[in-house]
Amino acid sequence: MNLQEKICSLHDKLLEVFCRTDQQCICLLCVMDEHSGHKTVSAAAERAEKQNQLDQNRETCKKTIQQKEKDVQELKKVMEKVRHSAQAAVEDSEKIFTELIQSMERRRSEVKELIRAQEKTELSLAEDLLKKLEQEIADLRRRDAELKQLSYIEDPIQFLQDFQSLPVLPQSTNLSNINMNPQFSTDVVKKMVSEMEQLNGFNELELVQIYKVHTLRFAEPKTREQFLKYSCHLTLNSCISHGSLSLSEKNKKVNLNQQWNNYATNYPNNWCQVLCSERLSGRCYWEVEISGNVLIAVSYKDISLEGKVIQSEFGSDNQSWSLECVNSTFCFRQCGNRTGLNVHPCPSKIGVYVDHSAGILSFYSFSDRLTLLHRVHTTFTQPLYAGFGMKSKASSVKIIF
């Protein structure tokens, strides 16, 4: 800094004082003039004060750096553990599948040998029978030739004598009494495959379930903006939808149709339900706008189905979890149990958050801000799907996000 920058521009005097009111350096004349009545101290005193603050800030900065460096080291350790765990999981899975393949190869070889042995046995029997039949044909041809020669003898005595000396025909082989089946049955093969499927459990493998490593735990979002980072695209599945439901707005909205009147007459307490098409994995968030009596649910896909109709109500078993809104009263449902919720006023918009690996399911109401309605901690063993139900004429659900 040059000398001119240390001179007051108003009085051409040296800057020696610091005005704490206006937070600027001033001269002695400024103290008596423009800054009269302000809180002032010498520049040296203010410098000492600021130096103290600077030292405190530096100390805080050093401690923060140390903590961050410690966090970095911890995170690196976690990352290394993840790599080792993943590598171990890969090696274990390779070993499992290698043994499975080897087992299948052995079974295939055994079945092949079994079929070839059966083939050899059947062909050996057939060849023996073929030789026997060919020998019988040759014997019959000779007999026919002898009979032909005998028929040429005109002397009755000689004819009768020669006829009496003819040997008795051997008993002919009756092919109809021999059970021969040229078709090889694959029933044994099918049985072995079925046993292997049950033994190894690969009838319908969900590879994501083979290894679940929960090394890192992330905090649940707090604000709507944070939740929207995990928003997912959902569409209603017309193939898993009750006949009394109508889908619209590119399968984003569902409401009851004309068929519901007849259905409600026969089944007044039943819910009409629909699942979404998309599988939920990782962390997911979506929002819906509701009216009337509705269920907002997450469910495994193998929930009881009969054709397109979901037989089990969402929340009535261990395959699904649901938030129920009936006559402006809310409750959480799971395994047939209901947990009443104190929700006032009744919201028209609901947000749903799922962290599949952490086993977290949360329901929120939102207008200007999010309000937690209910949270459950569990273990999800299968992929999840969003679902909805309704059972009053004015009911509807619209997927917003």
MIMI-470333 format. One record per residue (C-alpha): x, y, z. Coordinates in Angstrom, 1 decimal. Layout:
# residues N
- xx,yy,zz
- X,Y,Z
...
# end
This chain:
# residues 401
- xx,yy,zz
- 0.0,0.0,0.0
- 1.4,3.4,-1.0
- 1.4,6.5,1.3
- -1.4,8.2,-0.6
- -3.8,5.4,0.3
- -3.1,6.1,4.0
- -4.2,9.8,3.7
- -7.7,11.0,4.3
- -9.2,12.2,1.1
- -11.3,14.9,2.9
- -8.7,16.4,5.2
- -5.3,15.3,3.8
- -4.5,13.9,7.2
- -3.0,10.5,8.1
- -5.5,7.7,8.7
- -5.0,6.8,12.4
- -8.5,6.0,13.7
- -11.0,3.2,12.9
- -14.7,3.9,13.0
- -16.5,0.8,14.2
- -19.9,2.3,13.4
- -19.1,2.7,9.7
- -16.4,0.1,9.6
- -13.8,2.3,7.9
- -10.4,4.0,8.6
- -10.6,7.8,9.3
- -8.4,10.7,10.4
- -8.5,12.7,13.7
- -10.5,15.5,12.0
- -13.1,13.0,10.8
- -13.7,12.0,14.4
- -14.8,15.5,15.2
- -16.6,16.0,11.9
- -18.4,13.4,9.8
- -18.0,10.6,12.4
- -18.8,12.7,15.5
- -20.6,10.5,18.1
- -19.5,7.3,16.4
- -17.8,4.5,18.2
- -14.1,4.9,17.3
- -10.8,3.3,18.4
- -7.2,3.7,17.3
- -6.2,1.7,14.2
- -3.7,-0.2,16.3
- -6.4,-1.2,18.8
- -8.7,-2.3,16.0
- -5.9,-4.2,14.4
- -5.2,-6.1,17.6
- -8.9,-6.9,17.9
- -9.1,-8.1,14.3
- -5.9,-10.0,14.8
- -7.5,-11.9,17.6
- -10.5,-12.7,15.4
- -8.2,-13.7,12.7
- -6.3,-16.1,15.0
- -9.7,-17.6,16.1
- -10.8,-18.0,12.5
- -7.6,-19.7,11.6
- -7.9,-22.0,14.6
- -11.4,-22.9,13.6
- -10.3,-23.4,10.0
- -7.4,-25.7,11.1
- -9.8,-27.8,13.2
- -12.3,-28.0,10.3
- -9.5,-29.0,8.0
- -8.3,-31.7,10.4
- -11.9,-33.0,10.8
- -12.4,-33.0,7.0
- -9.1,-34.8,6.5
- -10.1,-37.3,9.1
- -13.5,-37.7,7.3
- -11.6,-38.2,4.0
- -9.5,-40.9,5.5
- -12.5,-42.6,7.0
- -14.3,-42.4,3.6
- -11.3,-43.9,1.8
- -11.3,-46.8,4.3
- -15.0,-47.3,3.7
- -14.4,-47.2,-0.1
- -11.6,-49.8,0.3
- -13.9,-52.0,2.3
- -16.6,-51.7,-0.4
- -14.0,-52.7,-3.0
- -12.8,-55.7,-0.9
- -16.4,-56.7,-0.1
- -17.5,-56.4,-3.7
- -14.5,-58.4,-4.9
- -15.2,-61.1,-2.3
- -18.8,-61.2,-3.4
- -17.8,-61.5,-7.0
- -15.4,-64.3,-6.2
- -18.0,-66.1,-4.1
- -20.6,-65.7,-6.8
- -18.2,-67.0,-9.4
- -17.5,-70.0,-7.2
- -21.2,-70.7,-6.7
- -22.1,-70.4,-10.4
- -19.0,-72.4,-11.4
- -20.1,-75.2,-9.0
- -23.6,-74.9,-10.4
- -22.4,-75.1,-14.0
- -20.2,-78.1,-13.1
- -23.1,-79.7,-11.4
- -25.3,-79.2,-14.4
- -22.6,-80.5,-16.7
- -22.3,-83.6,-14.5
- -26.1,-84.1,-14.6
- -26.1,-83.6,-18.3
- -23.3,-86.2,-18.7
- -25.2,-88.6,-16.5
- -28.4,-88.1,-18.4
- -26.6,-88.6,-21.7
- -24.9,-91.8,-20.5
- -28.3,-93.0,-19.2
- -29.9,-92.4,-22.5
- -27.0,-94.0,-24.4
- -27.1,-97.1,-22.1
- -30.8,-97.4,-22.6
- -30.3,-97.1,-26.3
- -27.6,-99.8,-26.3
- -29.8,-102.1,-24.3
- -32.8,-101.6,-26.6
- -30.8,-101.9,-29.8
- -29.1,-105.1,-28.5
- -32.5,-106.7,-27.8
- -33.8,-105.5,-31.2
- -30.7,-107.0,-33.0
- -31.1,-110.3,-31.2
- -34.8,-110.3,-32.2
- -33.9,-109.3,-35.8
- -31.4,-112.2,-36.1
- -34.1,-114.6,-34.7
- -36.7,-113.4,-37.1
- -34.3,-113.6,-40.1
- -33.4,-117.2,-39.1
- -37.1,-118.1,-38.8
- -37.6,-116.6,-42.3
- -34.8,-118.7,-43.7
- -36.2,-121.8,-42.1
- -39.6,-121.1,-43.4
- -38.3,-120.6,-46.9
- -36.5,-124.0,-46.8
- -39.7,-125.6,-45.5
- -41.7,-124.0,-48.3
- -39.2,-125.4,-50.8
- -39.5,-128.9,-49.3
- -43.3,-128.7,-49.3
- -43.1,-127.6,-52.9
- -41.0,-130.6,-53.8
- -43.4,-132.9,-51.9
- -46.3,-131.6,-53.9
- -44.7,-132.9,-57.1
- -44.7,-136.6,-55.8
- -47.4,-138.6,-57.5
- -46.9,-141.9,-55.7
- -49.4,-141.8,-52.8
- -47.4,-144.1,-50.6
- -44.2,-142.2,-51.0
- -46.1,-138.9,-50.6
- -47.6,-140.0,-47.3
- -44.3,-141.4,-46.0
- -42.4,-138.3,-46.9
- -45.2,-136.1,-45.5
- -45.0,-138.0,-42.1
- -41.3,-137.5,-42.0
- -41.5,-133.7,-42.2
- -40.2,-132.1,-39.0
- -42.6,-130.0,-36.9
- -42.4,-126.3,-37.6
- -40.7,-124.4,-34.7
- -42.8,-122.0,-32.7
- -42.8,-118.6,-34.5
- -41.8,-115.5,-32.6
- -44.9,-113.2,-32.1
- -43.7,-109.6,-32.4
- -47.0,-108.3,-30.9
- -46.0,-109.9,-27.6
- -42.8,-107.9,-27.4
- -43.1,-104.4,-25.9
- -40.9,-102.1,-27.9
- -41.1,-98.3,-27.6
- -39.0,-96.3,-30.1
- -39.6,-93.0,-28.2
- -37.4,-92.1,-25.3
- -39.2,-90.3,-22.4
- -37.7,-87.0,-21.1
- -39.6,-87.3,-17.9
- -36.5,-88.3,-16.0
- -34.6,-85.3,-17.4
- -37.5,-82.9,-16.5
- -37.5,-84.4,-13.0
- -33.8,-83.9,-12.6
- -34.0,-80.3,-13.8
- -36.9,-79.6,-11.4
- -34.8,-81.0,-8.5
- -31.9,-78.8,-9.5
- -34.1,-75.7,-9.6
- -35.4,-76.4,-6.1
- -31.9,-77.3,-4.9
- -30.1,-74.2,-6.4
- -33.0,-71.8,-6.3
- -32.4,-70.5,-9.8
- -36.0,-70.8,-11.0
- -36.4,-67.0,-10.8
- -33.1,-65.4,-9.6
- -33.2,-61.9,-8.4
- -29.5,-61.2,-8.6
- -29.8,-58.0,-6.6
- -30.8,-60.2,-3.6
- -27.7,-62.4,-3.7
- -25.5,-59.8,-1.9
- -26.7,-56.8,0.0
- -23.9,-54.7,1.4
- -25.0,-51.8,3.6
- -21.7,-50.1,4.1
- -22.8,-46.5,3.6
- -25.9,-45.0,5.2
- -27.2,-41.7,3.8
- -29.4,-39.3,5.7
- -33.0,-39.1,4.6
- -33.7,-35.9,2.7
- -35.4,-33.1,4.7
- -36.8,-30.6,2.2
- -39.0,-31.1,-0.8
- -36.2,-29.9,-3.1
- -33.9,-32.6,-1.6
- -36.6,-35.2,-2.1
- -37.2,-34.2,-5.7
- -33.6,-35.2,-6.5
- -34.9,-38.8,-6.2
- -38.1,-38.3,-8.1
- -38.9,-41.2,-10.4
- -41.1,-41.6,-13.5
- -44.2,-43.7,-12.7
- -47.0,-44.9,-15.0
- -50.1,-47.0,-14.1
- -50.1,-50.5,-15.5
- -53.2,-51.3,-17.4
- -52.4,-55.0,-17.3
- -52.6,-55.0,-13.5
- -55.7,-52.8,-13.0
- -59.2,-53.5,-11.7
- -62.0,-53.5,-14.4
- -63.8,-50.7,-12.5
- -60.8,-48.3,-12.9
- -60.2,-46.0,-15.8
- -56.7,-44.8,-16.6
- -56.1,-41.4,-18.3
- -53.6,-38.6,-18.9
- -51.0,-41.0,-20.3
- -51.6,-43.5,-17.5
- -50.8,-40.9,-14.8
- -54.4,-40.6,-13.4
- -56.9,-43.2,-12.2
- -60.5,-42.9,-11.2
- -63.6,-45.2,-11.0
- -65.7,-45.8,-14.1
- -69.3,-46.8,-14.8
- -68.6,-50.5,-13.9
- -67.9,-49.5,-10.4
- -71.7,-49.0,-9.6
- -72.4,-52.7,-10.2
- -69.2,-53.8,-8.5
- -69.9,-51.7,-5.4
- -73.4,-53.1,-5.1
- -72.0,-56.7,-4.8
- -68.8,-55.8,-3.0
- -69.3,-52.5,-1.1
- -66.2,-53.0,1.1
- -63.7,-54.0,-1.6
- -61.0,-51.7,-2.9
- -60.4,-51.4,-6.7
- -56.6,-51.4,-7.1
- -53.9,-50.8,-9.6
- -50.1,-51.2,-9.7
- -47.5,-49.1,-11.5
- -45.3,-50.6,-14.2
- -41.9,-49.4,-13.0
- -39.8,-51.3,-10.4
- -38.6,-49.2,-7.5
- -34.9,-49.6,-6.6
- -32.5,-47.6,-4.6
- -34.0,-44.3,-3.3
- -37.2,-43.1,-5.0
- -39.7,-40.3,-4.4
- -43.0,-39.5,-6.0
- -46.0,-37.3,-5.4
- -49.7,-37.8,-6.0
- -52.8,-35.7,-5.8
- -55.7,-37.5,-4.2
- -59.5,-37.1,-3.6
- -62.1,-39.3,-2.0
- -61.3,-42.6,-0.3
- -57.9,-43.9,-1.5
- -55.0,-46.2,-0.7
- -51.4,-45.1,-1.5
- -49.2,-48.2,-1.4
- -45.9,-49.9,-2.2
- -46.1,-53.7,-3.0
- -44.2,-56.7,-4.2
- -45.2,-57.7,-7.7
- -46.1,-61.3,-6.6
- -49.0,-60.0,-4.4
- -52.0,-62.3,-4.9
- -53.3,-61.8,-8.5
- -56.2,-63.3,-10.3
- -55.9,-62.3,-13.9
- -55.6,-58.5,-13.8
- -57.2,-58.2,-10.4
- -55.2,-57.8,-7.2
- -56.9,-60.1,-4.7
- -55.3,-58.9,-1.5
- -55.9,-55.3,-0.3
- -52.8,-53.2,-0.1
- -51.6,-53.4,3.5
- -53.5,-56.6,4.4
- -50.5,-58.9,4.3
- -46.7,-58.9,4.4
- -46.5,-58.2,0.7
- -47.5,-54.6,0.8
- -47.7,-51.4,2.9
- -50.3,-48.6,2.5
- -51.5,-45.3,3.6
- -55.3,-45.3,3.8
- -57.5,-42.2,3.6
- -61.2,-42.9,4.2
- -63.6,-40.1,5.0
- -60.7,-37.7,5.6
- -59.2,-40.1,8.3
- -55.7,-41.4,7.8
- -54.1,-44.7,8.9
- -51.1,-46.8,8.0
- -51.8,-50.4,7.1
- -49.5,-53.5,7.1
- -50.1,-57.2,7.7
- -53.8,-56.3,8.3
- -53.0,-54.0,11.2
- -54.1,-50.3,11.2
- -52.2,-47.5,12.9
- -54.3,-44.4,13.2
- -52.6,-41.1,12.2
- -53.5,-37.6,13.5
- -53.6,-35.7,10.3
- -55.2,-32.2,10.2
- -56.1,-30.6,7.9
- -56.7,-33.4,5.4
- -54.0,-33.0,2.7
- -54.8,-33.3,-1.0
- -51.2,-33.9,-2.0
- -49.0,-36.8,-0.7
- -45.3,-37.5,-1.1
- -43.9,-41.0,-0.8
- -40.2,-41.8,-0.2
- -38.6,-45.2,-0.4
- -35.1,-46.2,0.4
- -35.1,-49.9,-0.6
- -31.7,-50.9,0.7
- -32.2,-49.1,4.0
- -35.7,-50.4,4.4
- -37.3,-47.0,4.8
- -40.8,-46.0,3.7
- -42.1,-42.5,4.5
- -45.3,-40.7,3.7
- -45.5,-36.9,3.7
- -48.2,-34.3,3.1
- -47.1,-31.1,1.4
- -48.3,-27.7,0.4
- -45.9,-25.0,1.3
- -43.7,-27.4,3.2
- -43.4,-31.2,3.8
- -45.0,-32.7,6.9
- -44.2,-36.3,7.9
- -47.3,-38.4,8.2
- -45.7,-41.8,8.9
- -42.4,-43.6,8.6
- -41.7,-47.3,8.8
- -38.4,-49.2,9.0
- -38.4,-52.7,7.7
- -36.5,-55.1,5.4
- -37.6,-55.2,1.7
- -36.8,-58.7,0.3
- -38.1,-58.1,-3.2
- -38.4,-55.2,-5.7
- -41.2,-52.8,-5.0
- -43.9,-51.3,-7.1
- -46.1,-48.3,-6.4
- -49.9,-49.0,-6.1
- -53.2,-47.2,-5.5
- -56.7,-48.2,-4.5
- -60.1,-46.5,-4.3
- -63.6,-47.3,-3.3
- -65.8,-44.2,-3.5
- -67.4,-42.5,-6.5
- -65.4,-39.3,-6.2
- -62.1,-41.1,-5.7
- -59.1,-40.3,-7.9
- -55.3,-40.4,-7.8
- -53.1,-38.4,-10.1
- -49.3,-38.9,-10.2
- -47.6,-35.5,-10.2
- -44.0,-36.6,-10.1
# end
